[in-house]
Amino acid sequence: MGTGHVGAFTSANASMRNKIANFAERAGIYSGQKGLSKNSEAIIEGYYQQMKAGKSINPGGGFRTLDRKIILTEGNHRMNAAIRYAIETGDVKYIQKILEGVPRQPVDMRNYNIPIKKFLTK
């Protein structure tokens, strides 16, 4: 897909959104957030441009479930950009960096009031 903008989300780039969602599903990455912010397109694009420029990013946050799902409660915008970066370059280093903030010890999510949703791309 080249450098189509996840941030712009035009109809031509809806396929990138689908690729990101499919990638996340195959990787077992889900969201624990209610939704992304109204200006998420610009935020995601900003993170993606930082990644293209080789800048570092902060880890995310969340949980691993007993059935091995990764639930992000912090870093959904960064993960959107990181997955796009991985799709376009084949390099998963930013995904790995975000996941550094997710503890490896699985938890029983029944003990938390956190919704588990398919990974949010918009």
Backbone as a printed PyTorch tensor [residue, N CA C, xyz], in Angstrom:
tensor([[[  0.8140,  -1.1900,   0.0000],
         [  0.0000,   0.0000,   0.0000],
         [  0.8490,   1.2420,   0.0000]],

        [[  2.1380,   1.1140,   0.1120],
         [  2.9890,   2.2920,   0.0550],
         [  2.8420,   3.1490,   1.2870]],

        [[  2.7230,   4.4550,   1.0880],
         [  2.6420,   5.3590,   2.2270],
         [  1.2590,   5.9670,   2.3650]],

        [[  0.2010,   5.2280,   2.0280],
         [ -1.1590,   5.7180,   2.2450],
         [ -1.3410,   6.0690,   3.7070]],

        [[ -2.1430,   7.0500,   3.9960],
         [ -2.2710,   7.5470,   5.3590],
         [ -3.3370,   6.8040,   6.1400]],

        [[ -2.9550,   6.1760,   7.2230],
         [ -3.9350,   5.6500,   8.1540],
         [ -4.6800,   6.8440,   8.7300]],

        [[ -3.9640,   7.9190,   8.9740],
         [ -4.5700,   9.0950,   9.5730],
         [ -5.6570,   9.7150,   8.7290]],

        [[ -5.5110,   9.7470,   7.4300],
         [ -6.4880,  10.3900,   6.5690],
         [ -7.7550,   9.5620,   6.4240]],

        [[ -7.6460,   8.2580,   6.4450],
         [ -8.7810,   7.3490,   6.3720],
         [ -9.7400,   7.6680,   5.2370]],

        [[ -9.2080,   7.9850,   4.0830],
         [-10.0800,   8.1290,   2.9310],
         [-10.5340,   6.7440,   2.5250]],

        [[-11.5000,   6.6610,   1.6270],
         [-12.0150,   5.3410,   1.2510],
         [-10.9070,   4.4490,   0.6930]],

        [[ -9.9570,   5.0330,  -0.0160],
         [ -8.8430,   4.2410,  -0.5540],
         [ -7.9900,   3.6690,   0.5760]],

        [[ -7.9480,   4.3580,   1.7110],
         [ -7.1080,   3.9080,   2.8180],
         [ -7.8720,   3.0900,   3.8430]],

        [[ -9.1520,   2.9030,   3.5990],
         [ -9.9120,   2.0220,   4.4810],
         [ -9.3180,   0.6160,   4.4430]],

        [[ -8.7240,   0.2500,   3.3130],
         [ -8.1010,  -1.0740,   3.2350],
         [ -6.9230,  -1.1750,   4.2020]],

        [[ -6.2020,  -0.0850,   4.4410],
         [ -5.1130,  -0.1210,   5.4200],
         [ -5.6920,  -0.3150,   6.8160]],

        [[ -6.7900,   0.3390,   7.1140],
         [ -7.4550,   0.1460,   8.4000],
         [ -7.8240,  -1.3210,   8.5790]],

        [[ -8.3460,  -1.9350,   7.5140],
         [ -8.6920,  -3.3570,   7.5660],
         [ -7.4580,  -4.2210,   7.7560]],

        [[ -6.3680,  -3.8760,   7.0830],
         [ -5.1200,  -4.6290,   7.2450],
         [ -4.6200,  -4.5440,   8.6840]],

        [[ -4.7260,  -3.3640,   9.2700],
         [ -4.2970,  -3.1750,  10.6590],
         [ -5.1630,  -4.0170,  11.5900]],

        [[ -6.4740,  -3.9680,  11.3890],
         [ -7.3960,  -4.7490,  12.2240],
         [ -7.1300,  -6.2440,  12.0870]],

        [[ -6.9000,  -6.7010,  10.8680],
         [ -6.6150,  -8.1220,  10.6310],
         [ -5.2980,  -8.5430,  11.2710]],

        [[ -4.2880,  -7.7020,  11.1480],
         [ -2.9880,  -7.9740,  11.7540],
         [ -3.1530,  -8.1100,  13.2700]],

        [[ -3.8600,  -7.1470,  13.8700],
         [ -4.0590,  -7.1600,  15.3170],
         [ -4.7950,  -8.4260,  15.7510]],

        [[ -5.8090,  -8.8010,  15.0020],
         [ -6.5700, -10.0030,  15.3500],
         [ -5.6910, -11.2510,  15.2890]],

        [[ -4.8870, -11.3670,  14.2340],
         [ -3.9880, -12.5260,  14.1030],
         [ -2.9420, -12.5510,  15.2220]],

        [[ -2.5370, -11.3570,  15.6770],
         [ -1.5210, -11.2670,  16.7340],
         [ -2.1280, -11.3660,  18.1360]],

        [[ -3.4550, -11.4130,  18.2260],
         [ -4.1040, -11.5010,  19.5260],
         [ -4.1040, -10.1970,  20.2910]],

        [[ -4.1050,  -9.0650,  19.5640],
         [ -4.0890,  -7.7520,  20.1950],
         [ -5.5020,  -7.1800,  20.1630]],

        [[ -5.9960,  -6.8090,  21.3510],
         [ -7.3360,  -6.2580,  21.5090],
         [ -7.2440,  -4.9310,  22.2440]],

        [[ -8.3610,  -4.2410,  22.3200],
         [ -8.3930,  -2.9570,  23.0000],
         [ -9.2180,  -3.0470,  24.2690]],

        [[ -8.7650,  -2.3620,  25.2900],
         [ -9.5150,  -2.2380,  26.5270],
         [-10.0670,  -0.8380,  26.6880]],

        [[-10.0610,  -0.0620,  25.6230],
         [-10.5820,   1.2950,  25.6550],
         [-11.9790,   1.3360,  25.0550]],

        [[-12.7510,   2.3400,  25.4600],
         [-14.1060,   2.5020,  24.9230],
         [-14.0690,   2.9450,  23.4750]],

        [[-13.0820,   3.7230,  23.1060],
         [-12.9510,   4.2150,  21.7490],
         [-11.7110,   5.0860,  21.6320]],

        [[-11.3780,   5.4530,  20.4040],
         [-10.2600,   6.3510,  20.1700],
         [-10.7760,   7.7840,  20.1830]],

        [[ -9.8940,   8.7270,  20.4200],
         [-10.2840,  10.1340,  20.4820],
         [-10.7580,  10.6390,  19.1280]],

        [[-11.4800,  11.7490,  19.1530],
         [-12.0330,  12.3150,  17.9190],
         [-10.9440,  12.7160,  16.9310]],

        [[ -9.7910,  13.1100,  17.4350],
         [ -8.6910,  13.5040,  16.5510],
         [ -7.6810,  12.3690,  16.3740]],

        [[ -8.1560,  11.1290,  16.4770],
         [ -7.2530,   9.9770,  16.4180],
         [ -6.5030,   9.8740,  15.1000]],

        [[ -7.1400,  10.3100,  14.0140],
         [ -6.4780,  10.2090,  12.7080],
         [ -5.1680,  10.9840,  12.7030]],

        [[ -5.1930,  12.1950,  13.2190],
         [ -3.9810,  13.0160,  13.2610],
         [ -2.9600,  12.4480,  14.2430]],

        [[ -3.4290,  11.9280,  15.3580],
         [ -2.5260,  11.3470,  16.3560],
         [ -1.8040,  10.1340,  15.7750]],

        [[ -2.5630,   9.2490,  15.1290],
         [ -1.9630,   8.0520,  14.5310],
         [ -0.9540,   8.4340,  13.4620]],

        [[ -1.3160,   9.3730,  12.6270],
         [ -0.4020,   9.8120,  11.5670],
         [  0.8680,  10.4110,  12.1580]],

        [[  0.7270,  11.1730,  13.2370],
         [  1.9020,  11.7550,  13.8950],
         [  2.8500,  10.6830,  14.4150]],

        [[  2.2880,   9.6710,  15.0610],
         [  3.1300,   8.5620,  15.5360],
         [  3.7800,   7.8190,  14.3760]],

        [[  3.0240,   7.6140,  13.3170],
         [  3.5810,   6.9060,  12.1610],
         [  4.7640,   7.6910,  11.5720]],

        [[  4.6210,   8.9850,  11.4600],
         [  5.7140,   9.8060,  10.9210],
         [  6.9360,   9.7530,  11.8400]],

        [[  6.7160,   9.7310,  13.1520],
         [  7.8350,   9.5910,  14.0880],
         [  8.5580,   8.2700,  13.8690]],

        [[  7.7840,   7.2200,  13.6540],
         [  8.3770,   5.8990,  13.4290],
         [  9.1660,   5.8790,  12.1320]],

        [[  8.6020,   6.4640,  11.0910],
         [  9.3260,   6.5290,   9.8150],
         [ 10.6400,   7.2870,   9.9630]],

        [[ 10.6550,   8.2650,  10.8610],
         [ 11.8610,   9.0600,  11.0930],
         [ 12.8250,   8.3640,  12.0570]],

        [[ 12.4310,   7.1840,  12.5660],
         [ 13.3140,   6.4200,  13.4430],
         [ 13.3120,   6.8670,  14.8890]],

        [[ 12.3350,   7.6710,  15.2910],
         [ 12.2890,   8.1550,  16.6720],
         [ 11.7250,   7.0880,  17.5970]],

        [[ 12.1310,   7.1620,  18.8430],
         [ 11.6480,   6.1700,  19.8110],
         [ 10.2540,   6.5500,  20.2870]],

        [[  9.5350,   5.5600,  20.8040],
         [  8.2030,   5.7740,  21.3540],
         [  8.1360,   5.1320,  22.7250]],

        [[  7.1510,   5.5290,  23.4940],
         [  6.9690,   4.9680,  24.8340],
         [  6.2290,   3.6440,  24.7640]],

        [[  6.4690,   2.7840,  25.7500],
         [  5.7000,   1.5420,  25.8200],
         [  4.2280,   1.8390,  26.0770]],

        [[  3.3910,   0.8630,  25.8010],
         [  1.9700,   0.9790,  26.0860],
         [  1.6750,   0.4080,  27.4660]],

        [[  0.4320,   0.0380,  27.6710],
         [  0.0380,  -0.5610,  28.9320],
         [ -1.1630,  -1.4520,  28.7150]],

        [[ -1.3530,  -2.3690,  29.6110],
         [ -2.4990,  -3.2480,  29.4840],
         [ -2.2960,  -4.5560,  30.2130]],

        [[ -2.9170,  -5.5930,  29.6990],
         [ -2.9330,  -6.9060,  30.3400],
         [ -2.7710,  -7.9970,  29.2970]],

        [[ -2.3770,  -9.1580,  29.7770],
         [ -2.4710, -10.3990,  29.0010],
         [ -3.5070, -11.2590,  29.7190]],

        [[ -4.3990, -11.8180,  28.9580],
         [ -5.4490, -12.6280,  29.5660],
         [ -5.0000, -14.0830,  29.7090]],

        [[ -5.7780, -14.8400,  30.4370],
         [ -5.4630, -16.2510,  30.6230],
         [ -5.4570, -17.0080,  29.2990]],

        [[ -6.2570, -16.5370,  28.3210],
         [ -6.2690, -17.1820,  27.0000],
         [ -5.3120, -16.4980,  26.0170]],

        [[ -4.3470, -15.7640,  26.5660],
         [ -3.2280, -15.1890,  25.8140],
         [ -3.5610, -13.9910,  24.9350]],

        [[ -4.6990, -13.3640,  25.1360],
         [ -5.0060, -12.1280,  24.4170],
         [ -4.2220, -10.9950,  25.0610]],

        [[ -3.8230, -10.0490,  24.2350],
         [ -3.1690,  -8.8410,  24.7190],
         [ -4.2170,  -7.7380,  24.6770]],

        [[ -4.5090,  -7.1460,  25.8410],
         [ -5.5150,  -6.0950,  25.9370],
         [ -4.7840,  -4.7790,  26.1910]],

        [[ -4.7950,  -3.8890,  25.2140],
         [ -4.1580,  -2.5850,  25.3850],
         [ -5.1290,  -1.6160,  26.0330]],

        [[ -4.6930,  -1.0150,  27.1240],
         [ -5.4680,   0.0380,  27.7550],
         [ -4.7670,   1.3850,  27.5930]],

        [[ -3.5420,   1.3430,  27.1480],
         [ -2.7460,   2.5420,  26.8770],
         [ -1.8730,   2.2520,  25.6670]],

        [[ -1.9630,   3.0870,  24.6420],
         [ -1.1030,   2.9190,  23.4710],
         [ -1.8190,   2.4650,  22.2150]],

        [[ -3.1420,   2.5830,  22.1740],
         [ -3.8790,   2.1540,  20.9800],
         [ -3.5080,   2.9750,  19.7430]],

        [[ -3.3170,   4.2870,  19.8960],
         [ -2.9030,   5.1130,  18.7500],
         [ -1.5210,   4.6860,  18.2610]],

        [[ -0.6040,   4.5110,  19.2090],
         [  0.7580,   4.0880,  18.8500],
         [  0.7450,   2.7230,  18.1910]],

        [[ -0.1010,   1.8220,  18.6920],
         [ -0.1490,   0.4850,  18.1140],
         [ -0.7020,   0.5300,  16.6930]],

        [[ -1.6790,   1.3790,  16.4220],
         [ -2.1610,   1.5420,  15.0460],
         [ -1.0120,   1.9260,  14.1320]],

        [[ -0.2360,   2.9180,  14.5580],
         [  0.8940,   3.3770,  13.7470],
         [  1.9610,   2.2910,  13.6390]],

        [[  2.2120,   1.5760,  14.7310],
         [  3.2400,   0.5280,  14.7380],
         [  2.8650,  -0.6360,  13.8310]],

        [[  1.5920,  -1.0110,  13.8330],
         [  1.1580,  -2.0900,  12.9460],
         [  1.2570,  -1.6410,  11.5030]],

        [[  0.8570,  -0.4220,  11.2150],
         [  1.0060,   0.0890,   9.8460],
         [  2.4820,   0.0660,   9.4380]],

        [[  3.3400,   0.5090,  10.3520],
         [  4.7810,   0.5000,  10.0710],
         [  5.2530,  -0.9200,   9.7740]],

        [[  4.7940,  -1.8840,  10.5590],
         [  5.1790,  -3.2810,  10.3390],
         [  4.6650,  -3.8030,   9.0090]],

        [[  3.4450,  -3.4540,   8.6550],
         [  2.8800,  -3.8880,   7.3810],
         [  3.6920,  -3.3310,   6.2230]],

        [[  4.0710,  -2.0740,   6.3220],
         [  4.7530,  -1.4090,   5.2090],
         [  6.2460,  -1.7070,   5.1460]],

        [[  6.8680,  -2.0400,   6.2910],
         [  8.3210,  -2.2360,   6.2830],
         [  8.7430,  -3.6620,   6.6290]],

        [[  7.8510,  -4.4160,   7.2570],
         [  8.2130,  -5.7490,   7.7340],
         [  8.9270,  -5.7310,   9.0770]],

        [[  9.0920,  -4.5590,   9.6690],
         [  9.8190,  -4.4000,  10.9270],
         [  8.8200,  -4.2410,  12.0790]],

        [[  8.8950,  -5.1280,  13.0550],
         [  7.9530,  -5.1120,  14.1800],
         [  8.5270,  -4.4540,  15.4390]],

        [[  9.6180,  -3.7220,  15.3210],
         [ 10.2790,  -3.1730,  16.5080],
         [  9.3850,  -2.2380,  17.3110]],

        [[  8.5210,  -1.4780,  16.6520],
         [  7.6550,  -0.5680,  17.4010],
         [  6.5240,  -1.3190,  18.0910]],

        [[  6.0410,  -2.3770,  17.5050],
         [  5.0510,  -3.2210,  18.1760],
         [  5.6870,  -3.8070,  19.4350]],

        [[  6.8970,  -4.3150,  19.3050],
         [  7.5940,  -4.8900,  20.4510],
         [  7.8050,  -3.8520,  21.5520]],

        [[  8.1460,  -2.6270,  21.1690],
         [  8.3660,  -1.5650,  22.1480],
         [  7.0780,  -1.2620,  22.9120]],

        [[  5.9580,  -1.1720,  22.2060],
         [  4.6790,  -0.9020,  22.8700],
         [  4.3370,  -2.0340,  23.8290]],

        [[  4.5820,  -3.2510,  23.4100],
         [  4.2430,  -4.4110,  24.2400],
         [  5.1500,  -4.5740,  25.4560]],

        [[  6.2640,  -3.8470,  25.4980],
         [  7.1190,  -3.8740,  26.6860],
         [  6.3540,  -3.4160,  27.9220]],

        [[  5.3410,  -2.5800,  27.7360],
         [  4.5650,  -2.0600,  28.8600],
         [  3.4180,  -2.9570,  29.2880]],

        [[  3.2600,  -4.0850,  28.6240],
         [  2.1920,  -5.0290,  28.9620],
         [  2.8300,  -6.1930,  29.7170]],

        [[  2.4910,  -6.3570,  31.0060],
         [  3.1040,  -7.4410,  31.7830],
         [  2.8990,  -8.8020,  31.1290]],

        [[  3.8720,  -9.6540,  31.2560],
         [  3.8020, -10.9870,  30.6590],
         [  2.9320, -11.9480,  31.4700]],

        [[  2.7580, -11.6780,  32.7450],
         [  1.9590, -12.5460,  33.6040],
         [  0.4760, -12.3760,  33.2560]],

        [[ -0.1900, -13.4490,  32.8380],
         [ -1.6140, -13.3200,  32.4960],
         [ -2.4710, -13.0870,  33.7390]],

        [[ -3.5830, -12.3800,  33.5240],
         [ -4.5110, -12.1000,  34.6150],
         [ -5.9080, -12.5870,  34.2320]],

        [[ -6.6970, -12.8330,  35.2480],
         [ -8.0920, -13.2140,  35.0490],
         [ -8.8900, -11.9220,  34.8950]],

        [[ -9.3170, -11.6340,  33.6940],
         [ -9.9880, -10.3630,  33.4010],
         [-11.3440, -10.2500,  34.0820]],

        [[-11.8610, -11.3210,  34.6240],
         [-13.1280, -11.2370,  35.3590],
         [-12.9650, -10.3910,  36.6150]],

        [[-11.7080, -10.1650,  37.0370],
         [-11.4410,  -9.3580,  38.2220],
         [-11.3940,  -7.8590,  37.9150]],

        [[-11.5410,  -7.4980,  36.6660],
         [-11.4230,  -6.1000,  36.2460],
         [-12.6680,  -5.6970,  35.4610]],

        [[-13.0040,  -4.4550,  35.5120],
         [-14.1450,  -3.9470,  34.7580],
         [-13.6360,  -3.2530,  33.4900]],

        [[-12.9330,  -4.0080,  32.6580],
         [-12.3490,  -3.4690,  31.4310],
         [-12.9810,  -4.1750,  30.2440]],

        [[-13.5620,  -3.4140,  29.3290],
         [-14.1500,  -4.0530,  28.1500],
         [-13.0620,  -4.6170,  27.2440]],

        [[-13.3100,  -5.7540,  26.6670],
         [-12.3790,  -6.3310,  25.7000],
         [-13.0470,  -6.2220,  24.3380]],

        [[-12.4400,  -5.4010,  23.4840],
         [-12.9930,  -5.1580,  22.1560],
         [-11.9740,  -5.5260,  21.0940]],

        [[-12.4820,  -5.7670,  19.8950],
         [-11.5470,  -5.8970,  18.7770],
         [-10.7090,  -4.6450,  18.7390]],

        [[ -9.4860,  -4.7730,  18.2450],
         [ -8.5710,  -3.6350,  18.2210],
         [ -9.1880,  -2.4740,  17.4650]],

        [[ -9.1560,  -1.2950,  18.0860],
         [ -9.7700,  -0.0950,  17.5140],
         [ -8.8710,   0.5380,  16.4580]],

        [[ -9.4310,   0.8000,  15.2760],
         [ -8.6740,   1.4740,  14.2220],
         [ -9.2980,   2.7970,  13.8410]],

        [[-10.4190,   3.1400,  14.4330],
         [-11.0470,   4.4530,  14.1860],
         [-11.9090,   4.8390,  15.3430]]])
